[in-house]
């Protein structure tokens, strides 16, 4: 049984009602429910008595250190079988870390701990690392984003990584680490006992200066499958260094996020080679890099290579125009593996999307999710988009937000939605203006076809 409630104010009567339900739940999710430390006393009792409870998610609640202390009393009982604990943005400080350390040391069932967006600080996370190093700890995933960590944390993290081969995922994004600390972290990652599969270092003050060390990790650690270094000033020179590791036969990377890394079209030669030859690579994000049409055309050539197995390409806000759409269309008509294409916030225009739809409707194309938000589109291209929606039955998600489609365009899209052959499940229409009459038509449509989710 699963309890999943978000953004609900909890009255005493409602809370009492839910407590009865919680006694038999395997999963409890109560994000943004205005919970406090007093609610945690009740939850501690649930943890203690409900041995089937394996996941507890309490993000964005003002639990505070006192609340976590209550929770941990339940977590420390022998009957507790909790595996996943989410406490993101719960107003915790370093004071909570001693209590959580006790849980990590004593509760081998706990495999995931998410405590990001809390002011734990370097001192607090050092205490957590002591718990991780306990032989009883079997932690597999640790999320520490926005925890006010500094370079001083790396020695403790490395000790934890080396002592805990079960640890598979580590997220340190949005902490002020810097190149020197990242280089030191890479030394720990290179240890034979480290089996990390996911490493997230977004907005950590990384430049090209530490990319050689990250590249060495990629080259030597075939366990690493997911690397995110977005929102760092890596630049074209840093990307070239990363690609040396990414292209190595030992590297088995599947997911690579490079959004907002100061890349230009000059990086696309290396990226194209990577996409066309690294058959393990399934997803790449290049959002908010100045690739421009020339860079995108190189990437599209790579997508057409038979060895390319890429399934998701995120190229939003990359300075693209109509000029690259013929190349994108050609790639869509050739690549059978690509399932997700995010190409919004580019000036594609009606003419560009008309070209895209030619590739989209090709029998080889298997796109499931297409994002075209804020692409300078008007009602003029909606007939073609509607045809694609009806023709391409694999297409289940479409984003047309922030485009001037008007009543005429929205009506054409809705006509397509009514067709039995259209399989769109989610249509995203943020910031598009239409008349009250069209609004009534959309509401009426939603009533007749509730399986289609229209987000506006």
Secondary structure, 3 states (H helix, E strand, C coil): CEEEEECCCCCHHHHHHHHHHHCCCCEEEEECCCCCHHHHHHHHHHHHHCCCCCEEECCCCCCHHHHHHHHHHHHCCCCCCCCEEECCCCCCECHHHHHHHHHHHHCCCCCEEECCCCECHHHHHHHHHHHHCCCCCCCCEEECCCCCCCHHHHHHHHHHHHHCCCCCEEECCCCCCHHHHHHHHHHHHCCCCCCCCEEECCCCCCEHHHHHHHHHHHHHCCCCCEEECCCCECHHHHHHHHHHHHCCCCCCCCEEECCCCCCEHHHHHHHHHHHHHCCCCCEEECCCCECHHHHHHHHHHHHCCCCCCCCEEECCCCCCEHHHHHHHHHHHHHCCCCCEEECCCCECHHHHHHHHHHHHCCCCCCCCEEECCCCCCEHHHHHHHHHHHHHCCCCCEEECCCCECHHHHHHHHHHHHHCCCCCCCEEECCCCCCCHHHHHHHHHHHHHCCCCEEEC
